[in-house]
Amino acid sequence: MSPQPDAARMGSAPQHEQADLPALANREGVLTDLSRVITDAWASFDVPRSSEPQLSDALAARLEAPLPEEAGDAEEALEDAARILDASVSPSRPLFLGYIGSTGLEIGVLASALLATYDVNLATSAGGADLVEQQTLRWLAEFVGFPLAEGAFTSGGMTSNLTALLAARERALPGSRAQGLDGRRAAVYCSEEAHHSVVRAVEVCGLGSGAVRRIPIDSRRRMRPEALDEALSSDISAGVVPVAVVATAGTTLTGAVDPLSAIADVCTRHGAWLHVDGAYGLPGAAAPSTASLFAGLERADSATVDAHKWLGVQKSCSAVLMREAGRLQAAFGHEEQYMPHDGDVANPVDRTLEYSRPFRSLRLWMAFRVHGAVQYRAWIERALANARHFTDLLRATPEFELLHDPMLSIVCFRHAPPGVDNLDSHNIRLAREMQRDGRVFLAPASVDDRACLRACFVNFRTTFEEVEHVLEVAQEIGHSLSRG
Ligand SMILES: Cc1ncc(COP(=O)(O)O)c(C=O)c1O
């Protein structure tokens, strides 16, 4: 049992009379401190650092301490938090290339502070914040070229995909919200390399992961539309209802963009809902050099795009975009005594899976306002150019192997110096060793059962020189491993 507050120490007054107002004693002072911590962090994100700092022993010991009963000092807590974060992996650093990070635009930090300050809840109508969310959805849809009727900001690509699939399920199997599948069989189609969130979403929809049809990919790692066509035909003739086809616009492993137009043709032929999972890659639709890869997006029923990935704002900030108005209401609308409707006007919660919902869109709204679409397009092009530059370097360096032809900004490669027998274990060790070294953050991955390194270029800060440095560091550490 945890110790109770010491009665003697609390004095004889009833506890509620000892409740001070919860304001910080020195509001302006802590804001000044915070501003210094943030500007130091921003400066440290401008250029790569040579190693990752470790926590001091004293601070590590404080992280083992029990629940504080007594009030503490805000400035000290802030200092500790800043040191802990400085020693944590941050995707905002220019050479964080592992997983799909985010630039962490400064304006998103300001928006985050503001949205936390006002703590608006978008479960119910929140006045101006609703208008900002709607405008941001329109801007985002215009930016990527999606014919938006409605949408919502969600906690991430996982939730956006789930939201779209729940709406698709209700269209394919009307009444399934209330009655479940009621003996009906259903399926969802996606490529072999679709993100696992699709499988999770299918499970949460109550279809069972056995309902996922993994469609084979072509030599560029894209879903094969003719295989999709066959899978749909065979399911439909067996009485299985297609709930949705999930095309990926930028796969997580290699950045492949499924052929959206051809997939849209197949969906139209079979009357299936087309969802485009562009959590990572959809901003590529706004970049002139890759826009043509996304042709057909305008025919999708729904799409996911994560602003907390390639659009550079902080987590979490994802959007689900819908082509037809009313689909979200059909999937999520409801009437509760504690949340009455104003006539027939829906509450924002009638369009979302979440109840309490923060004002996430403010980050992207501020970023679009302050930087504008032109700057954003240039940044996205820069990430694409970084990936192409890196690819050229790999092709020109015989001891590296490129494992696929990159379509967007993800590059999987491996170090294959002469004399190394087990390239899989060599490359896994190389990834771990590079993370320990701290100059470049790369994560291991596996392409066709070949262990490799995966570089995801989404950070707008990364320069060509830094891209070159990645290969130098990989080569240096790779050699020391292969010789040691
Ligand atoms: C294609 C794709 N879909 C969905 C997700 C899940 O997104 P989140 O982590 O925002 O939930 C990811 C994450 O990397 C992704 O790459």
The ligand as an ORCA input file, in Angstrom:
! r2SCAN-3c Opt
* xyz 0 1
  C       1.814      3.996    -44.809
  C       1.570      4.160    -43.334
  N       0.318      4.048    -42.862
  C       0.045      4.198    -41.552
  C       1.039      4.474    -40.641
  C       0.697      4.637    -39.179
  O       0.774      6.006    -38.875
  P       0.808      6.528    -37.354
  O       2.122      6.076    -36.805
  O       0.702      8.009    -37.518
  O      -0.354      5.936    -36.645
  C       2.358      4.593    -41.088
  C       3.450      4.866    -40.141
  O       4.604      4.930    -40.493
  C       2.626      4.447    -42.473
  O       3.870      4.565    -42.964
*
